[in-house]
Amino acid sequence: DLPSFSFFPFPRLSFASFLFSAWHTLYALFWFLPFVLFVSFCQSSFSCNTPL
């Protein structure tokens, strides 16, 4: 079958799609990181080992 970069003939479009996916990855990490820090802080300080 055709390679995926054949659908992006201009490098600017593929770079824009890369920035778009990277932005959503960073956006998901910045929402997920406080949750991980809160869970680790809860387990270390209060020792609440309640299963999620």
RONU-688852 format. One line per field, with one value per residue (C-alpha): residue in three letters; chain; x negated, y, z negated. Coordinates in steps of 0.2 Angstrom, whole numbers. Layout:
BEGIN
r ALA ...;
c A ...;
u X ...;
v Y ...;
w Z ...;
***
This chain:
BEGIN
r ASP LEU PRO SER PHE SER PHE PHE PRO PHE PRO ARG LEU SER PHE ALA SER PHE LEU PHE SER ALA TRP HIS THR LEU TYR ALA LEU PHE TRP PHE LEU PRO PHE VAL LEU PHE VAL SER PHE CYS GLN SER SER PHE SER CYS ASN THR PRO LEU;
c A A A A A A A A A A A A A A A A A A A A A A A A A A A A A A A A A A A A A A A A A A A A A A A A A A A A;
u 0 -5 -16 -8 -19 -12 4 -6 -15 -20 -32 -23 -7 -16 -25 -9 -1 -16 -15 4 1 -13 -2 11 -2 -8 9 14 -2 1 18 12 -4 5 16 0 -8 8 9 -9 -8 7 -1 -17 -10 7 3 21 19 37 38 44;
v 0 18 26 38 53 52 60 75 81 97 96 110 100 85 96 105 88 83 99 96 78 84 98 85 74 88 93 76 75 91 85 67 73 81 66 55 67 67 48 46 60 51 34 41 53 46 28 26 10 9 1 12;
w 0 1 -13 -25 -19 -2 -9 -15 1 -8 -22 -31 -33 -40 -52 -57 -60 -71 -81 -83 -89 -100 -108 -112 -120 -131 -135 -140 -151 -160 -164 -169 -179 -193 -195 -196 -209 -219 -219 -224 -237 -244 -245 -253 -265 -270 -265 -258 -248 -242 -225 -211;
***
